[in-house]
Amino acid sequence: MGSTLSWGKAWQIARRDLSGRFKGLRLLLVCLFLGTGAIAAIGTLTSAIENELASRGQVLLGGDMQVSVWQREPTGEEVAAMEEFGEVSGGVRLQVMANADGNAAPVELKAVDEAYPLYGRFLLTDGREVGAPGEGEAWLAQGALDRLDISEGDRFEVGGVELLAAGTIAQEPDRLGEGFQLGPTVIVAENVPEAAGLLVTGSMFRSKYRIAFENGVDPDVASEELEERFPLSGFEIRTRDRASPGADRFVDRMGDFLTLVGLAALVIAGIGIGGGVTSYLDARRTSIATLKVLGATSGDIARIYALQIGAAALIGSMLGLIAGIAITPLLGQALSGLLPVEGGITIAPAALLTALAYGMLVALVFAATPIVRARHFPAMALMRSRIAPLARDKAAIGWVVAGLFMIVAIALATASQPLLSLYFLMGAGTVLVLLFLLGFGIKKLAGSVGRPSNPILRNALANLHRPGSNTGALVTALGFGLAAFVVLAAIQTAIDGNIQSRVPDEAPDYFILDIPRDRLDEFESLVAADQPDAVIRAVPALRGSITAYGEQDSMVRVADMERIPEGAWALRGERGLTYSATLPMGNSLTEGDWWSEDYSGEPLVSIDEEFADSINLEIGDYLTIALLGVERTVRVANLRRIDWESMGFNYALVFSPNALEDAPHNIAATIELPEGAETGPLLRSLVSNFPSSSVIEIGQVLSQARTILQQVGLATLAAASVAVLAGLAVLLGSIAAARASRTYDTVVLRVLGASRGQILLMQFAEYALLAALLAVVALALGSLTAWLVVTQLFEFDWLPDWNMVLAVLAAGIAVVLGFAIGGSLPLLRAKPAQALRAL
């Protein structure tokens, strides 16, 4: 029957009946507050970072366009071509060793010219705004001062050149655009590296030239023009629109992942919403019956209570938005050293509207069923049967399907990786369906088993399968909550396992770059004299880019490709190259044969099998590389599987010696020291005898990696915490939904002489039975989810601490049971006489 009340009249009735403290709807408020707040915070933070990357592209990059090239400086013709677009600022970047009074430290040497910085402000800690340092001076990051144990005004050396520590860096405008570094920054004048003998042929340095455009030059046009004019230059070109592509990708993936986790938590909390709305309407049976007796139609009932639920949902969602906005500065502060986030409150309308839409749609999906049921239930039945469940109504299915469709549509439309988001949502839906089916199976199983002689156990089983039982919702709540505990523990312990166990065991103690190839014997002798048991591994180190690949007569030019295939990372820019007469350590052949040690025929190359598969490269095909502006074509001889986690020298491309050994290059080496060996004397000796080489302590690199991984773990912890809270909210919602019938059962048992302790024990037995059955399911589901996150998303080894996982699962069961019993305590306060009169 249609509605006879206008929306305005329906709102008047709804407003009068709605408690100012939202009594009965507080669970709905809490669920929406949690879910909407999490999505709002994630969306606002992601939007703030993306806006910062976009608006400060020139500053983060250091120009409108950056042109970089390895192991050489641009030619006069190339620099002149850059100057046609505007003002140019050039310099070099390289890893070097700095030392002072016996203290040595690897640093990132950044040589800049007088035009630096083209954009932004370069500030020192004393408040000075500066540019390039003066002759014989340097600006140092605080980390460099600390590692060298010096202060401003002290002197130190780089490659034999003495420099004055003239200032401490407070704000380096293009820091994020420089990418990952293996040591703190030291900024010097542009002539220092050459004066220190650091730019000899074959040295592993990188020239970077930034351009500030004039006359409205289009960055894409300028980039294409340079690539066309100098196709073999080996240029890597970035523009202000993509100032930090690594940060962009990280932000996109982090935002997608956390948003989907927040959405999954919100949808799970929706089950709690459904339970809370059911409980609320259950308590409004008398009001509904009275309205129907007074002439209200089913449509009127639907409008009145839809408006009430909608008002509560809107308030809960708005409170979540406010919480999300308020917490964003705290999240930004935690990421301030990793990503560009401005302090203060950020308002991101699109992100907030998306979070609000999610909250209201989830409320619609899960509140539709109880509202539609209530509108068709006969008035007299409402009066007569206080404990009977509301009738089912298929009309709600349409609203639920429409709401779910809109949720999926918004998730896919706002995701940077729609396909990944779709898979995630399909997986979440599958888990919900499995839990629902499991709840149905448990209900049937409880009804088919015999009646235990123990009255407490008998009543616990009866509660699982009696008419109107909420076993399905309880299974979903408990299953999801316990699985979230397992996910949290498995991911955290797996990350710790990768950091603490595997990496330190396999990592060398030192990486050394730019060892002159004619001094390798001297280097090995020096190390052996100090540490006779040290293990040295040395390889030729070059840089080059792949320019073409495929069958000899139909090779694909990389420059002509519209997009780089997924997994074909080696096609982007220059890559490390090496050659070897023997199969590198940590590698295994999967197809083809290795060349002989004295091979002198057609130049060959060995390819990483995963990279070869991504571009359909097969044995017998050809590969062309650009090396120092000269193209060389080689034939693919074999495919290899690489142990990338060994932290040794791992190259996607390894060439036969006759393919590359004539090119200018130096040697890179690793040193593995005996356990407990003293490292100070060796480090000082290397710095003294090889001043142009860079010695990198792996411990410092692992420390940076741990910091990054801990931030990843923290984000996972936050997401899992929201999921756990959502699961607990579902549990409370399920308890609330069954409160009316549970009150009746409790009163009857009290009248028959049951004590409060026995009633609580019955409740405990019921939830304990469910928790015991679901513990195995939660362990399986949680472990599978954690495995996917750890191995597929983070690409780590699967190394969880199962003892810790089981301990956390047990703690989770204790927490869940505690909440279940806590939610049942109000039943014991029901007065039998009052409750029986209300029936």
N, C-alpha and C positions, 0 to 999 in steps of 0.2 A: 504494500500500500504506500502511496506517495506521501509526501510531507504536506501538512496543512499549515505549519508554522513557517514564517519567513526566517531568514538567517538571523536577522536582528532580534526577533522574539525568542528564537532558540537560544541565542547568546544570553539574553536576559535571564532565562531559566537556568542555563548552564552556569552563569556567573554566581547566581544566588546559591546554587547547590554546591559550588566549588569552595572547598575550605581555603581560607586565606593562607594556611600553613601547608596546603596541598597534602593533607592527611590522606593516606591510602595511595598517593601517587609519588611518594618520595623515592621509591625504588626506580621509577621511570626517570625521575630527575637525576638520580645518581648515575644510572647507566648512560644516559645521554651526556651528562657532564663529563664522564670519563672518556667515552669514545670520541665525542666531538672535540673535547679539549685536546686530546692527543693528535687528532688529524689537523686541527687548527694550528697547533704549535709546530708540527712537522711542516705543514704547507707554508706557514708564515716564515719560518727559518729558511726553508728552501728558496722561497720567493725573494727573501732579503738578500741571500747570497747571490742568486742569479741576477738580480737587479744591480748588485754591487759589481759583479763581473762585467755586466753589460755597460753600465754607466761609467765605470772607471777603466774601460778597456785600454785607452791610450796610456793611462798611468801604469797599470799593471804590466803592460807590454813594454812600456818605455818609449812608445812611438805609435804612429798610425800603422806602421808595418815594420816587421823585423826580418832581416835576412841573415841567416847564420850558415856557416860552412866549417867543416872539420879539417884540421891539420894544415890549413893554409890561410893566408889573408887574401881578401878579394883583390883582383887585378885593378890597375888604374882604369881600364875600360869599364869594369863592373861597377866600381865606385862612381864613375862619371854617370853611368846609367841610373844609379840610385839618386844622384843629386838632381837629376831632371825632374824628380817628383817633389823635392823640397829639401829641407835642412836635414843633414845626416850626422849622426853621432856614432862613432865606431869604437871598438875595443876588443879584447879577448877575454876568455874565461878558461881557467885550467886548474887542476888539482896540483898543489905544491906543498912542500914542507917548509914551515917557518920554525925558527929556533931562536932561543934567547937564553944565554947563561946555562947551557946544558939541557934546557927544556925544549922538546920538539913536539910539534903538533901539525897534523894535516889541515890545510885551510883551502878555501875556495878563493883563488886570486881573481879579482875582477879589475881589469885595467880599463879605464875610461878616459875619454878626451875632454877637452874644455867645454864642449857643447852639452855634456851630461849634467843633469837629466833634461831631456827634451820636454817631458811632462811631469808634473807632480813636484813635491818639495822633498829634498833630501836633508834630514835634520840630524844633528848630533845631540847627545844627552845634555850638553850645556846650553841648548837652545839655539845654537847657530844653524842657519840655513846655508848649506855649502854646495859645491859642485865637485869637480875633480880635485884631489889633494895636490898640494904644491910639490915641488921638486924635493925628493928625499923624504916625503911624508906619506902617511897612510892613515886611512880611517878603518877601525877594527870593530867587529862585533864583540859584544861583551864575552861571548864564549871563547873567542881567540885570545883575549887578554887573560882570561882565567886559565886556559890550557897552557899558555906560555908563562904564566905567573908573573905578569908585568902590569904596569899601570900607565896611564897617559903620561907622556913625557919620557918614557923609557924607550930604549932602542932594541930592535930585533933584526934578524936577517931572513931574506928570502933568496935562495939561489946564489948566495954570496954577496948580495947587495944589501947594505945596511939601510934601514928605514926607521923613521921616528914615529912612534905611536902618537899621532897628533890629535886624535879625537875618537870618541866612542859612538858607534852608529845607534841612533834612536829610531829613525824611520827611513827605510830604504824603499822608495816608492814602487820599484819594479821587482821586489823580492819574490812575490808569488809567480810572476812570469818567468823567473829564472829556473823554476823547477826544483827537483830534489837535489840536495847537495850533500857531499860526504865530509864536510867540515864547515866551521864558521867562516863568515865572509871577511875578507881583507880587501879593501879598495885602494888602488894605487893609480898613479898617472900612466898614460898609455905607453910610455917608453920603457917602463920598468921591466916587463917580461923579456924583452929583447936584450936589455942591458944585463939581465941576470942569466942570459944564455938558455932561456926556457923555450924559445921558439925555433929550435934547430929542426931541420928536416926530419919528419917522422914523429915529432912530438905530438902527444895527444892533447892538443889545445883546440879551442873553438872560437872562431871569429864571429862577433855579433855586431850587426850594424842596424841601428834604428833610424827611421825616417819620419819626420814631421811633415805631412803633406801640405802643399800650397795649392791655391786655386781650385779647391774642391775636388781633388783627385779621388776617384773611386778605388778603394782598396783591392777589390777583386780584379779590376782592370789592370792595375799596376802589377799585381802578383802574376797574372797571366802573361803580361808583356815581358817581365823579367824571365819567366820560365821559357818563353818562346825564343828570346834573344840568347839565352845561355842554357841550352838544354842539358849540357853535360857538366854544369858547374857544381852539381851536388848541393845546390842551395836548398835549405829548408826555410820556407817562407810562412810567417804567421801574420795575421792582421788583427786590428783592434777588436774586431767582432768575435774573434776566438783567441783572446789574449792568453788564456790558460786552458787549453783543451783538456788536459788531465783533470783539472779542478772541475770543469764543466761536466765531464763524464762521471766523476765521483759524486758530484752534487745530484745529478740526474738519477743515478742508480741508488744513491742513499735515499733520496726523496721518494722514489718509486717503492723501494723496499719497505721503508718505514711507514709510508702511507698505506700500503697494502696490509701490513701487519696491524696498523691502527684500524683499518676498515674491517679486517677479520675480527678484531676484538669488539668493534662496535656492532657487527652483525651478531656475534655470539651474545653480547650484552642485550641484543634485541630479543633473545629468548627470555631473558629476565624481564624485559619490558612487557612481553606478551603475558608472562606469569603475573606481573604486577597489575596489568590492566584487567586480567581475568579476576584477580582477587578484588580489585577495586569495584568492578561491576557486580561481583558476587555480593559485596557488602551493600550495593545499591539496589538490590532486588526489590525491596519494599518501595523505594522511590520510583523505580521503573514501573512496578505494578500500579502504584497510585496514579502515575501519569497516564497509563493506559486506561485505567478505569475512568479517569476524567476525560477521556476522548483522544488522547495522543495516539497518533498512528506510529507504525513501525519506522516510517521515514522520520518522524519527529524525534523518536528515541535516538535514532542513528545520528541526527544532526546535533542534538543536545550533548550527547556524550562524545561525539567526534570533536566538537568544539572544546569540551573540557580537556580531553586528551591532547588535542592540538595545542591548546594554551600551555599546558604543562610541558609538552615536548618542546615548544618554542622557548620557554623560559630555561629549561634544562640545557638546551642547545646554546642559547645565548650566554649562559653562565660558563659553559665549556669554551666558547669563543673568547670570553674575557680571560679565562684561565690560560688559554693557549697564547694569547697576546702577552700576558704577564710573564709567562715562563720563557718566552723566546729570548729575551736578553740573557738569561742564565745559560741557555743552550749556546747562544752566540759567544759568550765568554769562555765556555769550555772549548769551543772550536777556534778561538781567536788566533792561535798560533798556526793553525792549519789552513783556514779558509778566511777570505775577507768578509768580516761581519762588522757592521757599524754598531756601536753601543746604543742603548736607548730603546724605546718602544717603536716597533715597526707595525704598520698597518698595511696588510696585503689584501685588498678587497676580493680579488679572484680566489685566493686561497681560503679566505674566511667564508665566502659564499659557497664554495665547494664543500667545506666542512659542515656548514649549516644545512646544505642540501642533503648530504649524507645522513645527518642526524634526523631530519624530518622524514626522509624516505624510510629509514630504518624503523622509526616510530610508526609510520603508516603501514609498513609491511607486517609488523608483529602485533599491532593493535587492531588491525582490520578484522581479524578473525573473531576475537571476543566481542567487538562492537556489533558486527553483523549477526552473530549468534543472539545477542541480547535483544535485537529489534524484533525478532520473530517469535520469541518465546511467549506463550500465552500468559496473560495477566494472572489468572487463577493459579496456574502452575507455579508462578513466581511466588504467590502468597503461600501456597501449600508446602512447597518443597524447598526449604532453605538450604538443604545440603545437596540437592541434585545438581549435577553439572549442567551448564548451559547447552542447549541443543546445537548440533553442528549445522553449518549453513554453507553450501557450495558457492554461494555468491561471493564469499570472501576470497575465493581462489583467484578471481580476476584481479582484485586489488593487490593481492600478494605478488602475482606474476608481473603486473605492471610496475610495482615498486621495485622488485628485483631487477627487472629489465633496465629501469632508469639508473639504478645503482651501478650495474655493470657498464652501462653506456657512459656514465660520468667517469668511472675509473679508467676505461679505455681511452676516452677522449683527452684526459688530463695526463696520461702516462707518457713518458719519453720512450718506453718500450712496450707498446700495446700487447704484443704477442706474449711477452713474459707476464704481463699483468693478467691476461686472459688465462694463462696456464695456472697462475696463482689462485685466481678466483675459482677456477674449475676444481683445483685441488681442495680449496677450503670447502666448496660445496660438496665434494665427494666425502670429505671427512664428516660433515654434518649429516649427510645421508647415512653413512656407515654407523654413526653414533645413534641416529634415530632407529635404524633397523636393529641395532644391538639392544636398545631400550625395549623395542617390541619383543625381541627374542627373550630377554630376561623376564619380561612380564609373563610371557607364555610359559617359560620354564618354571617360574615361581608358582604358577597355577597348576602345573602338571605333577609336581613332586608331592610326596605324601605329607601328611600333617604331623610335624614333629610333636613329641610328647611334651617338650618344654614349652610352657605357655608364652614365654617372652619371644623365643625363636618362631613359634607358630604365628604370633601376631605380626612379627617383623615380616615374615613371608607373605602373610595376608595383605599387608599394606602395599606390597609390591605389585599385586595383581588384581586387587579389588576394583570394582567400578569407580571411575573418577580418580584413580590413582595418578600421580604425576611422575611415574617412573621414567617415562621418556624424557621429560625435561630434566630430571635428576641425573639420568645417565649422560645427557649432553653436558650438563654443568660439571659433574664430577670428572667425566672423561676429558673434557677440554681443560679444566683446571689442572688436573694431574699431568696431562700431556704437556702443558705449558711449563710445569716444574721440570719435567724431563728435558724439554727443549733447552731451557735455560741452563741447566747443569751440564748437559752434553756439549753445548756450544762452548761454554766457558772453559770446561776442562779440556776440550779438544784444542782450543786456541792455546791454552797453557801448555798442553802436551807438545804442540808444534814449536812453541817458543823455548820452553825449558828443556825439552828432551832431545829432539831431533837436530835442530839447527846448531846448538853449541857443539854437539858431538862431531858434526860433519864440516863445520866451517874452519877454514885456515885462520891463522892468527894475523897475518898481514897480507894485504894486496900491495904490490909495488908497480907503479906505472912509469913509463918512459925510461927504461933502462937502455942505454945505448947498446945496439946489437953487437958492436965490436968490443964491449966491455962485459959481456955476460959471464965469461970465465972468471974475471976479477970479482964480479958480484958474488958468484957462487963460492969462491974461495974465501971471501970476507965473511959470509954467513957461516961457512963450515968452521972457520977459525974460532968464531965466538960460540957457535952451537953445533957441535959435530953431529948430533943426532937429528938436526932439523931436516924436514922434507921440503925440497924446493921443486916447484913445477913452473916452468917458463914456457911462454908461447909468444909467437909473433903477434903484434897488435896493429891492425889497420882499421880504417873506416871507409865505407863505400855505400853506394845505394844501388838497388836493383832497378834497372831501366827497362828490361824486357825479359820475357820468358815464354816457353812453349816449344812446339815443334820447329825445327830449323827453318822451314819455308813459310811458316805462318806464326811468327812470334808476336805476342801481345805486348804493346808498348804501355808501360805503367802510366805514362803521362796522358794517354788517350782513354784511360778507364774512367767511367762516370763515378764509380764507387769502388772502394776496396772491399773484397769479400770478407766475411766474418772469419776471424782467425788468421788472416793474412797480414799480421802486424808488421812483418819484415819488409813489406812493400812501402811502408810509410817512412820517408826520409832516409838518412844514413844509418847504417848498422855496423856493429863490430864485425870484423872479418879476420880470419887467421888461416894459416896453412899448416899441414902436418903430414909427415911421412907415415905415421902410424895412427891407428884408431884412438881418439882421445879417451882419457880415463873417464869413467862414468857414463860412457856411451856404448850402445850395442847396435849392431847392424840388424835391420829388419828385412832388407831387400837389397840385392846386389852384392858386389865384392869390393873390398878395399884395394887401393893401388899398392904396388910394391914400393919398398923404401927407396929404390933407385929409379923410380918411374920417370920417363922423359918424353912421353908421347903427347897426345892431344891433352890440353889443359882440362882438368876434371874438377868436379865439386861434389861434396856430400851434403845432403839436405835433411833437416829435421823432418821426420815423417808427418807430424801434425801440420806443419806449414805447407809441405808438399801436397797433402790431401786438401787443404783449403783452397789451393789454386789449381788442383788437378794436374800437378806436375809429376811426370813419370820418368823412370830410368830411360836414358836415351834422349830425353828432351834437352833443351839448351837454356842457359841463363846468361843474361848480359848484365854486367855491373859497371858503374861509373866510379873510377878510382882516381882522385886528384885530377878530374877533368878529362880522363881518358877512358874509353869504353873497352872492356875485355869480355869476350864470350867464351863460356866453358860448357862442357857437357855434363849432365847429371849422371854420376857413376853409381851412387847407392843412396839408400835412405837409412837414417839413424833414429833410435829412440834415445832421448836425452834425459838424464836425471837432473832436472832444473833445480832441485832443492839441495844439491850437494854444495852450493855456494862456492864452487870452484870456477874454472873458466868454461863456460858453456856457450857455444856459438851455433846459431841456426845454420850457418854456412861455413863449411871447412873445405879448403881448396887443396889440391895437390901442390907441392912446393913449386913446381915449375910454372904455376899459374900466377903467383904473386911475389915470389921472393926477390924479384928485381925491382919492386916498387920501394920507395923510401919508407922506412918504418922503424920503430923501436920494439923493445921486448917488454912484456908484462909478466909478472911472476907472483906466485903465492908462496908463503912460508908457513909451514906447520911446525911449531916448536914442541919439544917434549913437555909433558905436564909438569907444572911448577917451575918452568925455566924462567930466569930473570930476563926481562925484555929491555930494560933501560939501556945497558951498554950497547946492545945490537942496534937499537933504534938510533942512538947518537952516532954510532959508527956509520950507519947507512946515510944519515943526513949529511955527515961530514964528507964522506967519500963520493956520494952521488947527489950533489945539491940540486941538480936539475930533475931528479926523480921525485915521485910523490909516494910516500909510504902511508897507507891507510890502515888503521887499526880496526879490525873487524868488530871488536867489542863495541866501539862507538856506533858503528853502523847498525849492529843488532839492538843497541839501546834505542836508536831512532825507530827501528822496526817495531820494537816492543811498545813504544809510545803510541805509534799509529794503530797497532793491533789492539792495544788497550782501549783506544777511542772507539774502534769498531766493536769491541766487546761491551763497552759502556752503552753504545747505541742499542746493541742487541739486548742488553740487560733492561734498558728503559722500555723498549718495545715489549719484551716478555713480561715485564712488571705490569704494564697496562693490560696485557692479555690475561695474566693471573687475576688481577682485580676484576676484569670483566667476567671471568669464570666464576669467581666468588659471588659477583652480583647476580649471575644467572642462578646460582645455588640459592641465594636468598630469595630471588624472585619465585623460584619453584616452591620454596617453603611457604612464601606468602600466598601463592595461588591455591595451595591446599589447606590454608589455615582454617577455613570454615569447616570443612569436613573433618580435619584433624581435631578441631575444638569439640565437635560433636563426639568423636571417638573418645577423646580424653575425658569428657564429662561422663559418658556412659561407663567407662572403666573406673572413674573415680567413684561413681554411684555404686558400682559393683564391688568396691573395696580395694581397688588397686592403689598403692602408695605412689607418691611423687617419684621416688627412686625407681620403682618398677616401670613407670611410664617413661622416664628418661632412658632407662636401660633398653626398653623396646625401641625407642627412637634411635639410640646408639647402635643397636643390633641391625636395624634396617639399613642405616647408612654404612655401617661397617661391612655388611654383606655386599652392598653395591661397590664400595671402595675396593674390597678384595677382588671382586670380579673384574673391575675396571683397571686395576693396577697393571695387569699384564697388557691389556689393550693400550693403556696410556704409555707404557714403556715402549711398545712397538711403534705406535703413531708418533710419539715424541722423538724417538731415536731416528725414525725415517726422516722426519722433518729436519732435525738437527743435521743429519748426514747430508741432506740436500743443500742446506745453507752452508755447511763447512766445506764440502767438496766441490759443489757446483758454483756457489756464489762467491765464497772466499777463496776457493781453489787451494785449500789446505789438505793435509793428510787427515784421515779419520782416526784420531788418537784420544778418545774420551777416557776419563777415569771412571770405570764402571762402579767401583766402590762408592765414589762420591755421588754418581748419578743415582744409585740405589738409595743412598743415605738421604739425598734431597727428595726423592720420591716418597720415602717413608715420612720425612718431615712434612711434605705436601699433604700426605694422607692425614697426618695429625692436625694440620691447619684446617683442612676441609672438614674433618669430623668436628673440630672445635667450633667452626662456624655453623655447622649443621645443628649441633646441640644448642649453641647459643641462640640460633633462630627459633628453636623449639621451646625455649624457656617461657615465652609469653603464653603458651598453651596451658601451662601449669597454674597461671594466675586466673584462669577463667572460673567463675563461680557457677557451680552446677545449676542452682535454681534459676539464676539469671539467664544462663545459656539455654536451658530447656524451655523457658518461657519465650525466648526469641525465635524458637524453631516453629 
